[in-house]
Amino acid sequence: MKYISTPLILATSLLLSTETLAAKSLASCDVKLDDVIEYSQCLDLVKESVDKELQTWVNNQVFILEELVLKTGRKSSLDMFKRSQRNFVTFRENNCRWQYLALSPNKKAAPTYKKCYILTSQTRIKELEKLGN
């Protein structure tokens, strides 16, 4: 068990600082609401950061489940987690896309999509974070 918790502790401490940076960046993007282009570019940076953070949490969960497979020989939880992650990506895309389409061709459509993407990803990160603890 000590073997699993060490990477988890390292990932958690790294991600907590990354989450703080992403939150500050999202807040700093909101300051640029008057300039749609700057706001959208700022959201791109936050989106990229959140994508990296989410991938780290997904990798961490896969690592934990692979260790479980080695101990028990049962692969069903790993397979189901991978399916769950694929379904999450599809849900996030569709959920944010309809919001984009509802506003299109308004200039606020793209930033709305990006903010939805960021917030939905952050919710998934929090869910995975709880599983890791």
N, C-alpha and C positions, 0 to 999 in steps of 0.2 A: 504494500500500500504506500510505503514511503516513496517508492519509485514513481508512482503516478502523481503524488501530491507535489513533488518538487517542480516539475514543469508547469503544473497548474498554478503554483504560487508565483513563479516567474512570469507566466502569461498574464495572470491577474494584475500584478503590479504594473506591468508594462501597459496593459489595456486601460487601467484606471487613469493613468496619465494621458493616454491617447484619447480616452473618452472626454476628459476635461478639455483637451485641446480642441476636439471636434465641437464640443458644446460652445466653447468660446468663439470658435470660428463661425458657427451658425448664428450666434448672437451678434457677432461683428458683421455678418452678412446683412442682418436685418437693418443695420445702420445705413446700408447702401440701397435701401428700397426705392429711392427716388430715381436712380439710374439703373434701368432694367438690365442693361448689358453688364455693368459691373456686378450687380447683384447675382446675375446668372453665372458669371465667371467665379464669383466667390463660392456659390453653391457647388460648382463643379469640384472645387478643391475639397470642400467638406465631404461631398459624395465619395470622392476618391479615398479620403481618409477613413470614412465609415466602412467602405468596401473592404479595405485592408483589415480593419479591426474585426469585422464580421468573419472574414476568412480565417483569421487567427482563432476565433472562438470555434468555428466549424472544425478546423484542423485539430484543436484541442479535444473536442468531443469525439471525433473519429479516433484519435489516439486512445482515449479512455475506453471506447467501445472495442477497439482492436485488442487491447489488453484483456478485456473481459472475454473476448473470443478465445484468446490463447489459454485462459484459465478454465473456461467452461466448455469450449468447443461449440457453443451455440452462437450462430452468426445472425440470428433473426433481428436482434436489436440494432446491429450495425446496418443491416440492409434497410430496416424501417427508418432509421435516422437519415440515411442517404436519400430515401424516397421523400421523407418529410422536408429535407432541405431543397430538393428539386421542386416540390410543390410550393414551398415558400417563395422561391424565386419567381415561379409562374404567377402566384398570387400577387406579389409585390408589383410585378410588371403590369398586370391587368388592372390592379387597383389604382395605380398611379396614372396609367395610360388613359383610363376613362376620364379622369380629372383633367388631364391635358386636352383631350378631345372636346370636353364640355366648354373649355375656355377658348379653344383655337378659333380664329386666328389672332386672338388677343395676345399682346406681347407678354402678358403674365402667364401664359400657358406653360412655357418651358420651365420657368422658375417654380411654378406650382407642382409640376411633375417631379422636379429635383428635390423639393422640400418634402413631398410625400415619400419619395424613395429614401431619403435620409431618415425621416421619422419612423418609417416602417422597419428599416434596417436596424435602427437603434432599439426598437422594441424587441426584435429578434435577438439582438445581442444581449439584452437584459434577461431574456428567457434562457439563453444558453449559459449565461453567467450563473444563474441560479442553479442550473443542473450541474455545473462544475464545482459548486461548493458543497 
